[in-house]
C-alpha cells in the first residue's frame, strides 16, 4: 500500500521542517510553508506516481535536501 500524502505532511510538520508534499502530474514535489527559508522547487521532487517510502524515509530525505541547500548557500 502506498504512503498517504496527508500522513507524510503530518510527519513533516511533527519534524518542524516547514515543507509539505504536494501531488503534481505523475510525481510528488515539496512546497515551502510560511516561515520556511526554502521554496519548494529547491527541494528535489520525488519522481514517482506513488509514494513507496515510509514517512520516516521521506522526513530524512527532506532533512538531507535541506542540509544540501544550506551547504550550497554557505
PQR file of N, CA, C, O and H, with PARSE charges and radii, in Angstrom:
ATOM      1  N   UNK A   1       0.847  -1.186   0.000 -0.4000 1.5000
ATOM      2  CA  UNK A   1       0.000   0.000   0.000 -0.0000 2.0000
ATOM      3  C   UNK A   1       0.887   1.242   0.000  0.5500 1.7000
ATOM      4  O   UNK A   1       1.895   1.295   0.705 -0.5500 1.4000
ATOM      5  N   UNK A   2       0.515   2.208  -0.773 -0.4000 1.5000
ATOM      6  CA  UNK A   2       1.288   3.447  -0.874 -0.0000 2.0000
ATOM      7  C   UNK A   2       1.082   4.315   0.370  0.5500 1.7000
ATOM      8  O   UNK A   2       0.039   4.266   1.021 -0.5500 1.4000
ATOM      9  H   UNK A   2      -0.303   2.165  -1.345  0.4000 1.0000
ATOM     10  N   UNK A   3       2.098   5.098   0.673 -0.4000 1.5000
ATOM     11  CA  UNK A   3       2.031   6.052   1.770 -0.0000 2.0000
ATOM     12  C   UNK A   3       1.050   7.160   1.389  0.5500 1.7000
ATOM     13  O   UNK A   3       0.971   7.535   0.219 -0.5500 1.4000
ATOM     14  H   UNK A   3       2.946   5.138   0.144  0.4000 1.0000
ATOM     15  N   UNK A   4       0.313   7.682   2.345 -0.4000 1.5000
ATOM     16  CA  UNK A   4      -0.653   8.740   2.070 -0.0000 2.0000
ATOM     17  C   UNK A   4      -0.015  10.109   2.291  0.5500 1.7000
ATOM     18  O   UNK A   4       0.631  10.326   3.316 -0.5500 1.4000
ATOM     19  H   UNK A   4       0.377   7.377   3.295  0.4000 1.0000
ATOM     20  N   UNK A   5      -0.187  11.040   1.342 -0.4000 1.5000
ATOM     21  CA  UNK A   5       0.406  12.377   1.481 -0.0000 2.0000
ATOM     22  C   UNK A   5       0.020  13.084   2.780  0.5500 1.7000
ATOM     23  O   UNK A   5       0.852  13.777   3.364 -0.5500 1.4000
ATOM     24  H   UNK A   5      -0.712  10.863   0.509  0.4000 1.0000
ATOM     25  N   UNK A   6      -1.214  12.928   3.243 -0.4000 1.5000
ATOM     26  CA  UNK A   6      -1.631  13.593   4.486 -0.0000 2.0000
ATOM     27  C   UNK A   6      -0.809  13.104   5.673  0.5500 1.7000
ATOM     28  O   UNK A   6      -0.449  13.891   6.548 -0.5500 1.4000
ATOM     29  H   UNK A   6      -1.890  12.364   2.769  0.4000 1.0000
ATOM     30  N   UNK A   7      -0.513  11.811   5.705 -0.4000 1.5000
ATOM     31  CA  UNK A   7       0.302  11.268   6.793 -0.0000 2.0000
ATOM     32  C   UNK A   7       1.742  11.755   6.688  0.5500 1.7000
ATOM     33  O   UNK A   7       2.387  12.033   7.698 -0.5500 1.4000
ATOM     34  H   UNK A   7      -0.805  11.171   4.994  0.4000 1.0000
ATOM     35  N   UNK A   8       2.241  11.855   5.459 -0.4000 1.5000
ATOM     36  CA  UNK A   8       3.590  12.387   5.247 -0.0000 2.0000
ATOM     37  C   UNK A   8       3.649  13.826   5.746  0.5500 1.7000
ATOM     38  O   UNK A   8       4.596  14.205   6.435 -0.5500 1.4000
ATOM     39  H   UNK A   8       1.717  11.629   4.638  0.4000 1.0000
ATOM     40  N   UNK A   9       2.644  14.628   5.404 -0.4000 1.5000
ATOM     41  CA  UNK A   9       2.633  16.032   5.832 -0.0000 2.0000
ATOM     42  C   UNK A   9       2.562  16.160   7.347  0.5500 1.7000
ATOM     43  O   UNK A   9       3.168  17.069   7.915 -0.5500 1.4000
ATOM     44  H   UNK A   9       1.875  14.320   4.844  0.4000 1.0000
ATOM     45  N   UNK A  10       1.840  15.276   8.008 -0.4000 1.5000
ATOM     46  CA  UNK A  10       1.821  15.293   9.477 -0.0000 2.0000
ATOM     47  C   UNK A  10       3.212  14.980  10.027  0.5500 1.7000
ATOM     48  O   UNK A  10       3.659  15.610  10.985 -0.5500 1.4000
ATOM     49  H   UNK A  10       1.348  14.537   7.547  0.4000 1.0000
ATOM     50  N   UNK A  11       3.893  14.008   9.421 -0.4000 1.5000
ATOM     51  CA  UNK A  11       5.244  13.652   9.869 -0.0000 2.0000
ATOM     52  C   UNK A  11       6.218  14.801   9.615  0.5500 1.7000
ATOM     53  O   UNK A  11       7.081  15.071  10.450 -0.5500 1.4000
ATOM     54  H   UNK A  11       3.530  13.496   8.642  0.4000 1.0000
ATOM     55  N   UNK A  12       6.094  15.476   8.483 -0.4000 1.5000
ATOM     56  CA  UNK A  12       6.956  16.630   8.185 -0.0000 2.0000
ATOM     57  C   UNK A  12       6.697  17.765   9.176  0.5500 1.7000
ATOM     58  O   UNK A  12       7.633  18.422   9.630 -0.5500 1.4000
ATOM     59  H   UNK A  12       5.393  15.257   7.804  0.4000 1.0000
ATOM     60  N   UNK A  13       5.415  17.994   9.511 -0.4000 1.5000
ATOM     61  CA  UNK A  13       5.071  19.043  10.476 -0.0000 2.0000
ATOM     62  C   UNK A  13       5.601  18.693  11.867  0.5500 1.7000
ATOM     63  O   UNK A  13       6.110  19.559  12.578 -0.5500 1.4000
ATOM     64  H   UNK A  13       4.655  17.460   9.142  0.4000 1.0000
ATOM     65  N   UNK A  14       5.482  17.433  12.247 -0.4000 1.5000
ATOM     66  CA  UNK A  14       5.979  16.992  13.553 -0.0000 2.0000
ATOM     67  C   UNK A  14       7.491  17.189  13.653  0.5500 1.7000
ATOM     68  O   UNK A  14       8.016  17.482  14.727 -0.5500 1.4000
ATOM     69  H   UNK A  14       5.069  16.728  11.669  0.4000 1.0000
ATOM     70  N   UNK A  15       8.188  17.025  12.524 -0.4000 1.5000
ATOM     71  CA  UNK A  15       9.639  17.217  12.486 -0.0000 2.0000
ATOM     72  C   UNK A  15      10.011  18.694  12.335  0.5500 1.7000
ATOM     73  O   UNK A  15      11.193  19.035  12.297 -0.5500 1.4000
ATOM     74  H   UNK A  15       7.762  16.786  11.651  0.4000 1.0000
ATOM     75  N   UNK A  16       9.006  19.572  12.248 -0.4000 1.5000
ATOM     76  CA  UNK A  16       9.185  21.026  12.141 -0.0000 2.0000
ATOM     77  C   UNK A  16      10.069  21.416  10.952  0.5500 1.7000
ATOM     78  O   UNK A  16      10.964  22.251  11.083 -0.5500 1.4000
ATOM     79  H   UNK A  16       8.045  19.295  12.278  0.4000 1.0000
ATOM     80  N   UNK A  17       9.807  20.799   9.784 -0.4000 1.5000
ATOM     81  CA  UNK A  17      10.611  21.064   8.596 -0.0000 2.0000
ATOM     82  C   UNK A  17      10.042  22.175   7.711  0.5500 1.7000
ATOM     83  O   UNK A  17      10.718  22.624   6.785 -0.5500 1.4000
ATOM     84  H   UNK A  17       9.080  20.121   9.677  0.4000 1.0000
ATOM     85  N   UNK A  18       8.833  22.620   7.972 -0.4000 1.5000
ATOM     86  CA  UNK A  18       8.201  23.745   7.272 -0.0000 2.0000
ATOM     87  C   UNK A  18       8.085  23.543   5.759  0.5500 1.7000
ATOM     88  O   UNK A  18       8.190  24.494   4.985 -0.5500 1.4000
ATOM     89  H   UNK A  18       8.284  22.256   8.724  0.4000 1.0000
ATOM     90  N   UNK A  19       7.869  22.299   5.356 -0.4000 1.5000
ATOM     91  CA  UNK A  19       7.558  21.972   3.973 -0.0000 2.0000
ATOM     92  C   UNK A  19       6.425  20.957   3.969  0.5500 1.7000
ATOM     93  O   UNK A  19       6.180  20.274   4.964 -0.5500 1.4000
ATOM     94  H   UNK A  19       7.784  21.527   5.985  0.4000 1.0000
ATOM     95  N   UNK A  20       5.739  20.868   2.838 -0.4000 1.5000
ATOM     96  CA  UNK A  20       4.708  19.854   2.688 -0.0000 2.0000
ATOM     97  C   UNK A  20       4.891  19.174   1.340  0.5500 1.7000
ATOM     98  O   UNK A  20       5.494  19.733   0.424 -0.5500 1.4000
ATOM     99  H   UNK A  20       5.937  21.422   2.030  0.4000 1.0000
ATOM    100  N   UNK A  21       4.367  17.971   1.233 -0.4000 1.5000
ATOM    101  CA  UNK A  21       4.431  17.240  -0.026 -0.0000 2.0000
ATOM    102  C   UNK A  21       3.127  17.472  -0.777  0.5500 1.7000
ATOM    103  O   UNK A  21       2.047  17.466  -0.187 -0.5500 1.4000
ATOM    104  H   UNK A  21       3.877  17.517   1.977  0.4000 1.0000
ATOM    105  N   UNK A  22       3.242  17.677  -2.083 -0.4000 1.5000
ATOM    106  CA  UNK A  22       2.087  18.000  -2.927 -0.0000 2.0000
ATOM    107  C   UNK A  22       2.152  17.112  -4.163  0.5500 1.7000
ATOM    108  O   UNK A  22       3.234  16.882  -4.703 -0.5500 1.4000
ATOM    109  H   UNK A  22       4.120  17.682  -2.562  0.4000 1.0000
ATOM    110  N   UNK A  23       1.015  16.615  -4.614 -0.4000 1.5000
ATOM    111  CA  UNK A  23       0.986  15.780  -5.809 -0.0000 2.0000
ATOM    112  C   UNK A  23       0.941  16.656  -7.057  0.5500 1.7000
ATOM    113  O   UNK A  23       0.092  17.539  -7.184 -0.5500 1.4000
ATOM    114  H   UNK A  23       0.136  16.802  -4.176  0.4000 1.0000
ATOM    115  N   UNK A  24       1.867  16.397  -7.970 -0.4000 1.5000
ATOM    116  CA  UNK A  24       1.891  17.066  -9.272 -0.0000 2.0000
ATOM    117  C   UNK A  24       1.370  16.109 -10.329  0.5500 1.7000
ATOM    118  O   UNK A  24       0.686  15.136 -10.012 -0.5500 1.4000
ATOM    119  H   UNK A  24       2.556  15.681  -7.867  0.4000 1.0000
ATOM    120  N   UNK A  25       1.690  16.382 -11.576 -0.4000 1.5000
ATOM    121  CA  UNK A  25       1.297  15.496 -12.670 -0.0000 2.0000
ATOM    122  C   UNK A  25       2.252  14.310 -12.729  0.5500 1.7000
ATOM    123  O   UNK A  25       3.312  14.391 -13.349 -0.5500 1.4000
ATOM    124  H   UNK A  25       2.246  17.173 -11.834  0.4000 1.0000
ATOM    125  N   UNK A  26       1.875  13.208 -12.084 -0.4000 1.5000
ATOM    126  CA  UNK A  26       2.662  11.988 -12.127 -0.0000 2.0000
ATOM    127  C   UNK A  26       3.812  11.919 -11.147  0.5500 1.7000
ATOM    128  O   UNK A  26       4.590  10.966 -11.184 -0.5500 1.4000
ATOM    129  H   UNK A  26       1.013  13.142 -11.581  0.4000 1.0000
ATOM    130  N   UNK A  27       3.943  12.899 -10.273 -0.4000 1.5000
ATOM    131  CA  UNK A  27       5.032  12.867  -9.289 -0.0000 2.0000
ATOM    132  C   UNK A  27       4.649  13.712  -8.088  0.5500 1.7000
ATOM    133  O   UNK A  27       3.626  14.395  -8.095 -0.5500 1.4000
ATOM    134  H   UNK A  27       3.312  13.674 -10.243  0.4000 1.0000
ATOM    135  N   UNK A  28       5.479  13.659  -7.060 -0.4000 1.5000
ATOM    136  CA  UNK A  28       5.274  14.459  -5.857 -0.0000 2.0000
ATOM    137  C   UNK A  28       6.395  15.479  -5.743  0.5500 1.7000
ATOM    138  O   UNK A  28       7.551  15.180  -6.042 -0.5500 1.4000
ATOM    139  H   UNK A  28       6.311  13.103  -7.055  0.4000 1.0000
ATOM    140  N   UNK A  29       6.051  16.673  -5.311 -0.4000 1.5000
ATOM    141  CA  UNK A  29       7.053  17.704  -5.089 -0.0000 2.0000
ATOM    142  C   UNK A  29       6.827  18.316  -3.713  0.5500 1.7000
ATOM    143  O   UNK A  29       5.822  18.044  -3.056 -0.5500 1.4000
ATOM    144  H   UNK A  29       5.112  16.916  -5.068  0.4000 1.0000
ATOM    145  N   UNK A  30       7.769  19.139  -3.289 -0.4000 1.5000
ATOM    146  CA  UNK A  30       7.692  19.756  -1.969 -0.0000 2.0000
ATOM    147  C   UNK A  30       7.454  21.247  -2.099  0.5500 1.7000
ATOM    148  O   UNK A  30       8.006  21.897  -2.988 -0.5500 1.4000
ATOM    149  H   UNK A  30       8.585  19.360  -3.823  0.4000 1.0000
ATOM    150  N   UNK A  31       6.640  21.784  -1.221 -0.4000 1.5000
ATOM    151  CA  UNK A  31       6.348  23.211  -1.191 -0.0000 2.0000
ATOM    152  C   UNK A  31       6.697  23.751   0.187  0.5500 1.7000
ATOM    153  O   UNK A  31       6.394  23.125   1.203 -0.5500 1.4000
ATOM    154  H   UNK A  31       6.193  21.256  -0.500  0.4000 1.0000
ATOM    155  N   UNK A  32       7.334  24.912   0.218 -0.4000 1.5000
ATOM    156  CA  UNK A  32       7.652  25.543   1.486 -0.0000 2.0000
ATOM    157  C   UNK A  32       6.403  26.120   2.137  0.5500 1.7000
ATOM    158  O   UNK A  32       5.537  26.666   1.454 -0.5500 1.4000
ATOM    159  H   UNK A  32       7.581  25.421  -0.607  0.4000 1.0000
ATOM    160  N   UNK A  33       6.313  26.003   3.431 -0.4000 1.5000
ATOM    161  CA  UNK A  33       5.208  26.577   4.189 -0.0000 2.0000
ATOM    162  C   UNK A  33       5.612  27.958   4.703  0.5500 1.7000
ATOM    163  O   UNK A  33       6.793  28.302   4.663 -0.5500 1.4000
ATOM    164  H   UNK A  33       7.017  25.560   3.986  0.4000 1.0000
ATOM    165  N   UNK A  34       4.662  28.752   5.180 -0.4000 1.5000
ATOM    166  CA  UNK A  34       5.025  30.060   5.733 -0.0000 2.0000
ATOM    167  C   UNK A  34       6.109  29.918   6.801  0.5500 1.7000
ATOM    168  O   UNK A  34       6.023  29.055   7.675 -0.5500 1.4000
ATOM    169  H   UNK A  34       3.702  28.473   5.213  0.4000 1.0000
ATOM    170  N   UNK A  35       7.111  30.763   6.721 -0.4000 1.5000
ATOM    171  CA  UNK A  35       8.216  30.715   7.664 -0.0000 2.0000
ATOM    172  C   UNK A  35       9.374  29.856   7.199  0.5500 1.7000
ATOM    173  O   UNK A  35      10.413  29.797   7.857 -0.5500 1.4000
ATOM    174  H   UNK A  35       7.180  31.464   6.011  0.4000 1.0000
ATOM    175  N   UNK A  36       9.200  29.193   6.070 -0.4000 1.5000
ATOM    176  CA  UNK A  36      10.273  28.351   5.535 -0.0000 2.0000
ATOM    177  C   UNK A  36      11.243  29.213   4.738  0.5500 1.7000
ATOM    178  O   UNK A  36      10.812  30.045   3.940 -0.5500 1.4000
ATOM    179  H   UNK A  36       8.356  29.241   5.536  0.4000 1.0000
ATOM    180  N   UNK A  37      12.548  29.030   4.938 -0.4000 1.5000
ATOM    181  CA  UNK A  37      13.523  29.787   4.148 -0.0000 2.0000
ATOM    182  C   UNK A  37      13.712  29.200   2.751  0.5500 1.7000
ATOM    183  O   UNK A  37      14.477  29.739   1.951 -0.5500 1.4000
ATOM    184  H   UNK A  37      12.899  28.354   5.586  0.4000 1.0000
ATOM    185  N   UNK A  38      13.023  28.108   2.455 -0.4000 1.5000
ATOM    186  CA  UNK A  38      13.196  27.430   1.173 -0.0000 2.0000
ATOM    187  C   UNK A  38      11.911  27.487   0.369  0.5500 1.7000
ATOM    188  O   UNK A  38      10.811  27.470   0.920 -0.5500 1.4000
ATOM    189  H   UNK A  38      12.402  27.670   3.105  0.4000 1.0000
ATOM    190  N   UNK A  39      12.070  27.554  -0.933 -0.4000 1.5000
ATOM    191  CA  UNK A  39      10.906  27.426  -1.793 -0.0000 2.0000
ATOM    192  C   UNK A  39      10.869  25.993  -2.293  0.5500 1.7000
ATOM    193  O   UNK A  39      11.901  25.324  -2.358 -0.5500 1.4000
ATOM    194  H   UNK A  39      12.963  27.567  -1.382  0.4000 1.0000
ATOM    195  N   UNK A  40       9.707  25.533  -2.639 -0.4000 1.5000
ATOM    196  CA  UNK A  40       9.533  24.130  -2.967 -0.0000 2.0000
ATOM    197  C   UNK A  40      10.412  23.610  -4.081  0.5500 1.7000
ATOM    198  O   UNK A  40      10.884  22.475  -4.006 -0.5500 1.4000
ATOM    199  H   UNK A  40       8.869  26.076  -2.586  0.4000 1.0000
ATOM    200  N   UNK A  41      10.649  24.402  -5.112 -0.4000 1.5000
ATOM    201  CA  UNK A  41      11.418  23.854  -6.232 -0.0000 2.0000
ATOM    202  C   UNK A  41      12.903  23.723  -5.924  0.5500 1.7000
ATOM    203  O   UNK A  41      13.655  23.207  -6.751 -0.5500 1.4000
ATOM    204  H   UNK A  41      10.266  25.324  -5.173  0.4000 1.0000
ATOM    205  N   UNK A  42      13.337  24.173  -4.763 -0.4000 1.5000
ATOM    206  CA  UNK A  42      14.727  23.970  -4.363 -0.0000 2.0000
ATOM    207  C   UNK A  42      14.955  22.548  -3.842  0.5500 1.7000
ATOM    208  O   UNK A  42      16.071  22.031  -3.902 -0.5500 1.4000
ATOM    209  H   UNK A  42      12.726  24.591  -4.092  0.4000 1.0000
ATOM    210  N   UNK A  43      13.905  21.931  -3.339 -0.4000 1.5000
ATOM    211  CA  UNK A  43      13.996  20.568  -2.829 -0.0000 2.0000
ATOM    212  C   UNK A  43      13.640  19.626  -3.979  0.5500 1.7000
ATOM    213  O   UNK A  43      12.579  19.759  -4.588 -0.5500 1.4000
ATOM    214  H   UNK A  43      12.999  22.351  -3.291  0.4000 1.0000
ATOM    215  N   UNK A  44      14.520  18.685  -4.272 -0.4000 1.5000
ATOM    216  CA  UNK A  44      14.293  17.768  -5.393 -0.0000 2.0000
ATOM    217  C   UNK A  44      12.998  16.988  -5.191  0.5500 1.7000
ATOM    218  O   UNK A  44      12.714  16.495  -4.099 -0.5500 1.4000
ATOM    219  H   UNK A  44      15.383  18.577  -3.778  0.4000 1.0000
ATOM    220  N   UNK A  45      12.224  16.890  -6.260 -0.4000 1.5000
ATOM    221  CA  UNK A  45      10.949  16.179  -6.232 -0.0000 2.0000
ATOM    222  C   UNK A  45      11.160  14.679  -6.161  0.5500 1.7000
ATOM    223  O   UNK A  45      12.248  14.172  -6.436 -0.5500 1.4000
ATOM    224  H   UNK A  45      12.454  17.291  -7.146  0.4000 1.0000
ATOM    225  N   UNK A  46      10.102  13.983  -5.788 -0.4000 1.5000
ATOM    226  CA  UNK A  46      10.088  12.519  -5.833 -0.0000 2.0000
ATOM    227  C   UNK A  46       9.391  12.140  -7.135  0.5500 1.7000
ATOM    228  O   UNK A  46       8.169  12.239  -7.237 -0.5500 1.4000
ATOM    229  H   UNK A  46       9.219  14.394  -5.565  0.4000 1.0000
ATOM    230  N   UNK A  47      10.152  11.712  -8.114 -0.4000 1.5000
ATOM    231  CA  UNK A  47       9.595  11.433  -9.439 -0.0000 2.0000
ATOM    232  C   UNK A  47       9.040  10.017  -9.512  0.5500 1.7000
ATOM    233  O   UNK A  47       9.654   9.110 -10.075 -0.5500 1.4000
ATOM    234  H   UNK A  47      11.145  11.631  -8.031  0.4000 1.0000
ATOM    235  N   UNK A  48       7.872   9.861  -8.928 -0.4000 1.5000
ATOM    236  CA  UNK A  48       7.146   8.595  -8.960 -0.0000 2.0000
ATOM    237  C   UNK A  48       5.675   8.898  -8.729  0.5500 1.7000
ATOM    238  O   UNK A  48       5.325   9.893  -8.095 -0.5500 1.4000
ATOM    239  H   UNK A  48       7.374  10.598  -8.470  0.4000 1.0000
ATOM    240  N   UNK A  49       4.830   8.038  -9.247 -0.4000 1.5000
ATOM    241  CA  UNK A  49       3.389   8.305  -9.150 -0.0000 2.0000
ATOM    242  C   UNK A  49       2.780   7.826  -7.836  0.5500 1.7000
ATOM    243  O   UNK A  49       1.662   8.213  -7.498 -0.5500 1.4000
ATOM    244  H   UNK A  49       5.115   7.230  -9.762  0.4000 1.0000
ATOM    245  N   UNK A  50       3.496   6.994  -7.096 -0.4000 1.5000
ATOM    246  CA  UNK A  50       3.035   6.527  -5.785 -0.0000 2.0000
ATOM    247  C   UNK A  50       4.165   6.692  -4.785  0.5500 1.7000
ATOM    248  O   UNK A  50       5.335   6.527  -5.131 -0.5500 1.4000
ATOM    249  H   UNK A  50       4.404   6.679  -7.370  0.4000 1.0000
ATOM    250  N   UNK A  51       3.825   7.011  -3.566 -0.4000 1.5000
ATOM    251  CA  UNK A  51       4.827   7.136  -2.511 -0.0000 2.0000
ATOM    252  C   UNK A  51       5.075   5.760  -1.912  0.5500 1.7000
ATOM    253  O   UNK A  51       4.213   5.206  -1.231 -0.5500 1.4000
ATOM    254  H   UNK A  51       2.874   7.145  -3.285  0.4000 1.0000
ATOM    255  N   UNK A  52       6.254   5.216  -2.169 -0.4000 1.5000
ATOM    256  CA  UNK A  52       6.583   3.895  -1.653 -0.0000 2.0000
ATOM    257  C   UNK A  52       7.467   3.967  -0.417  0.5500 1.7000
ATOM    258  O   UNK A  52       7.657   2.964   0.270 -0.5500 1.4000
ATOM    259  H   UNK A  52       6.955   5.666  -2.723  0.4000 1.0000
ATOM    260  N   UNK A  53       8.009   5.149  -0.130 -0.4000 1.5000
ATOM    261  CA  UNK A  53       8.847   5.310   1.048 -0.0000 2.0000
ATOM    262  C   UNK A  53       7.971   5.437   2.289  0.5500 1.7000
ATOM    263  O   UNK A  53       6.800   5.807   2.205 -0.5500 1.4000
ATOM    264  H   UNK A  53       7.854   5.964  -0.689  0.4000 1.0000
ATOM    265  N   UNK A  54       8.555   5.125   3.435 -0.4000 1.5000
ATOM    266  CA  UNK A  54       7.840   5.340   4.683 -0.0000 2.0000
ATOM    267  C   UNK A  54       7.918   6.823   5.040  0.5500 1.7000
ATOM    268  O   UNK A  54       8.725   7.565   4.481 -0.5500 1.4000
ATOM    269  H   UNK A  54       9.506   4.824   3.504  0.4000 1.0000
ATOM    270  N   UNK A  55       7.079   7.239   5.969 -0.4000 1.5000
ATOM    271  CA  UNK A  55       7.124   8.629   6.434 -0.0000 2.0000
ATOM    272  C   UNK A  55       8.514   8.976   6.945  0.5500 1.7000
ATOM    273  O   UNK A  55       9.023  10.066   6.683 -0.5500 1.4000
ATOM    274  H   UNK A  55       6.423   6.635   6.423  0.4000 1.0000
ATOM    275  N   UNK A  56       9.132   8.044   7.681 -0.4000 1.5000
ATOM    276  CA  UNK A  56      10.467   8.270   8.236 -0.0000 2.0000
ATOM    277  C   UNK A  56      11.485   8.495   7.126  0.5500 1.7000
ATOM    278  O   UNK A  56      12.344   9.369   7.244 -0.5500 1.4000
ATOM    279  H   UNK A  56       8.719   7.159   7.894  0.4000 1.0000
ATOM    280  N   UNK A  57      11.399   7.722   6.057 -0.4000 1.5000
ATOM    281  CA  UNK A  57      12.326   7.873   4.930 -0.0000 2.0000
ATOM    282  C   UNK A  57      12.133   9.219   4.230  0.5500 1.7000
ATOM    283  O   UNK A  57      13.108   9.858   3.834 -0.5500 1.4000
ATOM    284  H   UNK A  57      10.701   7.012   5.961  0.4000 1.0000
ATOM    285  N   UNK A  58      10.895   9.643   4.078 -0.4000 1.5000
ATOM    286  CA  UNK A  58      10.637  10.922   3.418 -0.0000 2.0000
ATOM    287  C   UNK A  58      11.106  12.083   4.288  0.5500 1.7000
ATOM    288  O   UNK A  58      11.689  13.040   3.778 -0.5500 1.4000
ATOM    289  H   UNK A  58      10.104   9.124   4.400  0.4000 1.0000
ATOM    290  N   UNK A  59      10.858  12.012   5.597 -0.4000 1.5000
ATOM    291  CA  UNK A  59      11.337  13.056   6.506 -0.0000 2.0000
ATOM    292  C   UNK A  59      12.858  13.137   6.435  0.5500 1.7000
ATOM    293  O   UNK A  59      13.412  14.236   6.396 -0.5500 1.4000
ATOM    294  H   UNK A  59      10.384  11.235   6.011  0.4000 1.0000
ATOM    295  N   UNK A  60      13.541  12.000   6.419 -0.4000 1.5000
ATOM    296  CA  UNK A  60      15.008  12.007   6.320 -0.0000 2.0000
ATOM    297  C   UNK A  60      15.457  12.565   4.973  0.5500 1.7000
ATOM    298  O   UNK A  60      16.454  13.284   4.905 -0.5500 1.4000
ATOM    299  H   UNK A  60      13.092  11.107   6.451  0.4000 1.0000
ATOM    300  N   UNK A  61      14.736  12.244   3.905 -0.4000 1.5000
ATOM    301  CA  UNK A  61      15.052  12.776   2.578 -0.0000 2.0000
ATOM    302  C   UNK A  61      14.985  14.304   2.598  0.5500 1.7000
ATOM    303  O   UNK A  61      15.878  14.972   2.077 -0.5500 1.4000
ATOM    304  H   UNK A  61      13.926  11.660   3.960  0.4000 1.0000
ATOM    305  N   UNK A  62      13.933  14.854   3.196 -0.4000 1.5000
ATOM    306  CA  UNK A  62      13.785  16.315   3.267 -0.0000 2.0000
ATOM    307  C   UNK A  62      14.895  16.909   4.135  0.5500 1.7000
ATOM    308  O   UNK A  62      15.461  17.944   3.781 -0.5500 1.4000
ATOM    309  H   UNK A  62      13.207  14.312   3.619  0.4000 1.0000
ATOM    310  N   UNK A  63      15.211  16.284   5.243 -0.4000 1.5000
ATOM    311  CA  UNK A  63      16.325  16.773   6.083 -0.0000 2.0000
ATOM    312  C   UNK A  63      17.626  16.812   5.276  0.5500 1.7000
ATOM    313  O   UNK A  63      18.375  17.786   5.347 -0.5500 1.4000
ATOM    314  H   UNK A  63      14.752  15.444   5.530  0.4000 1.0000
ATOM    315  N   UNK A  64      17.889  15.753   4.514 -0.4000 1.5000
ATOM    316  CA  UNK A  64      19.101  15.695   3.689 -0.0000 2.0000
ATOM    317  C   UNK A  64      19.093  16.801   2.629  0.5500 1.7000
ATOM    318  O   UNK A  64      20.116  17.440   2.384 -0.5500 1.4000
ATOM    319  H   UNK A  64      17.281  14.962   4.456  0.4000 1.0000
ATOM    320  N   UNK A  65      17.949  17.019   2.013 -0.4000 1.5000
ATOM    321  CA  UNK A  65      17.835  18.055   0.991 -0.0000 2.0000
ATOM    322  C   UNK A  65      18.050  19.461   1.614  0.5500 1.7000
ATOM    323  O   UNK A  65      18.727  20.306   1.027 -0.5500 1.4000
ATOM    324  H   UNK A  65      17.118  16.500   2.212  0.4000 1.0000
ATOM    325  N   UNK A  66      17.476  19.691   2.782 -0.4000 1.5000
ATOM    326  CA  UNK A  66      17.649  20.988   3.445 -0.0000 2.0000
ATOM    327  C   UNK A  66      19.107  21.187   3.845  0.5500 1.7000
ATOM    328  O   UNK A  66      19.622  22.302   3.760 -0.5500 1.4000
ATOM    329  H   UNK A  66      16.926  19.005   3.259  0.4000 1.0000
ATOM    330  N   UNK A  67      19.778  20.127   4.277 -0.4000 1.5000
ATOM    331  CA  UNK A  67      21.217  20.230   4.601 -0.0000 2.0000
ATOM    332  C   UNK A  67      22.012  20.547   3.342  0.5500 1.7000
ATOM    333  O   UNK A  67      22.935  21.361   3.387 -0.5500 1.4000
ATOM    334  H   UNK A  67      19.360  19.221   4.345  0.4000 1.0000
ATOM    335  N   UNK A  68      21.672  19.917   2.218 -0.4000 1.5000
ATOM    336  CA  UNK A  68      22.340  20.196   0.947 -0.0000 2.0000
ATOM    337  C   UNK A  68      22.158  21.661   0.556  0.5500 1.7000
ATOM    338  O   UNK A  68      23.115  22.328   0.161 -0.5500 1.4000
ATOM    339  H   UNK A  68      20.923  19.256   2.181  0.4000 1.0000
ATOM    340  N   UNK A  69      20.939  22.152   0.668 -0.4000 1.5000
ATOM    341  CA  UNK A  69      20.657  23.542   0.311 -0.0000 2.0000
ATOM    342  C   UNK A  69      21.381  24.523   1.218  0.5500 1.7000
ATOM    343  O   UNK A  69      21.891  25.543   0.756 -0.5500 1.4000
ATOM    344  H   UNK A  69      20.162  21.611   0.989  0.4000 1.0000
ATOM    345  N   UNK A  70      21.425  24.217   2.499 -0.4000 1.5000
ATOM    346  CA  UNK A  70      22.122  25.079   3.458 -0.0000 2.0000
ATOM    347  C   UNK A  70      23.603  25.129   3.115  0.5500 1.7000
ATOM    348  O   UNK A  70      24.211  26.199   3.148 -0.5500 1.4000
ATOM    349  H   UNK A  70      21.011  23.388   2.874  0.4000 1.0000
ATOM    350  N   UNK A  71      24.190  23.984   2.785 -0.4000 1.5000
ATOM    351  CA  UNK A  71      25.614  23.941   2.413 -0.0000 2.0000
ATOM    352  C   UNK A  71      25.882  24.716   1.128  0.5500 1.7000
ATOM    353  O   UNK A  71      26.903  25.395   1.012 -0.5500 1.4000
ATOM    354  H   UNK A  71      23.696  23.114   2.758  0.4000 1.0000
ATOM    355  N   UNK A  72      24.972  24.617   0.164 -0.4000 1.5000
ATOM    356  CA  UNK A  72      25.138  25.344  -1.099 -0.0000 2.0000
ATOM    357  C   UNK A  72      25.053  26.849  -0.897  0.5500 1.7000
ATOM    358  O   UNK A  72      25.705  27.613  -1.609 -0.5500 1.4000
ATOM    359  H   UNK A  72      24.143  24.066   0.258  0.4000 1.0000
ATOM    360  N   UNK A  73      24.259  27.271   0.060 -0.4000 1.5000
ATOM    361  CA  UNK A  73      24.085  28.721   0.314 -0.0000 2.0000
ATOM    362  C   UNK A  73      25.250  29.310   1.099  0.5500 1.7000
ATOM    363  O   UNK A  73      25.456  30.524   1.084 -0.5500 1.4000
ATOM    364  H   UNK A  73      23.729  26.650   0.638  0.4000 1.0000
ATOM    365  N   UNK A  74      26.015  28.463   1.784 -0.4000 1.5000
ATOM    366  CA  UNK A  74      27.122  28.951   2.628 -0.0000 2.0000
ATOM    367  C   UNK A  74      28.316  29.391   1.798  0.5500 1.7000
ATOM    368  O   UNK A  74      29.326  29.826   2.352 -0.5500 1.4000
ATOM    369  H   UNK A  74      25.849  27.477   1.796  0.4000 1.0000
TER
END
